[in-house]
Amino acid sequence: VGYVNAGTVEFLLAPDGSYYFLEMNTRLQVEHPVTEETTGVDLVKEQIRIAAGEKLTLPDRIEPRGHSIETRIYAEDAARGFLPSVGKIRFLRLPSGPGVRNDSGIYAGFDVPIHYDPMLAKIVAFGRDRAHALERLVGALDEARVHGVITNLPFLRFVMAHP
C-alpha cells in the first residue's frame, strides 16, 4: 500500500491456529509500552526516525523477553457506572521503581475538564514472567495516589487481585 511509518496491524487468532486480519492503524496504539518493554525497542523513537526520513535501527532479530502488563488510570468513577470525574488534581503520586513505567501528562494542579479523554496515566509493569509482572503492577497500583478527582484506581486494584 506504500505506507511508510510505524503502525499497528491487528489480527485474531482462532482456536485452530488460523489468523484473521482485523485492521491496520497508521499510528502507534496506546499499548505500545508493552511492546517496548518486552522487545527493548523504543517504538516512538523509531517512528520519529521514519518521519525524519531516516532508516530503522532495529536489530536483525527481535527476541521477546519477559512479560508486561499495562493498566490505565482514568478520571472515572467505576462504582457509578464509570461516570466521568472532573476537577483539579490536588495531590499526585505515580509509582516508580524497577520494572515499573508510568506514562502521563498530568501533575498536581492539573484541571481535568469536562471535555477530555479520561485517561490520566498508563502504569506498565515488566517482569521475568506474568506472575512477576503482576506482582510489580499490584505494588505500583498500591503506591499510586490521585486526589481531587475520582479515578478507577480502586477498580484496577480489585481486578489485579481477582483470581
Number of C-alpha atoms within 10 A of each C-alpha: 3 4 7 11 16 19 15 13 13 13 13 11 11 9 7 6 8 9 12 11 10 9 10 11 11 13 12 16 12 10 14 14 27 17 16 15 23 19 16 15 16 15 19 14 12 18 19 14 16 16 13 9 10 11 11 15 12 12 8 6 6 11 9 12 15 14 20 25 20 20 17 20 21 22 25 21 18 17 10 8 8 15 14 21 19 19 16 16 18 14 14 16 12 20 18 16 9 9 17 21 20 18 13 14 10 15 16 14 13 15 15 20 13 11 8 11 11 19 16 19 17 20 22 27 31 26 22 13 12 15 11 16 21 21 15 22 28 17 15 22 21 15 12 15 13 19 14 18 19 20 25 19 22 15 15 20 16 12 11 14 11 7 5
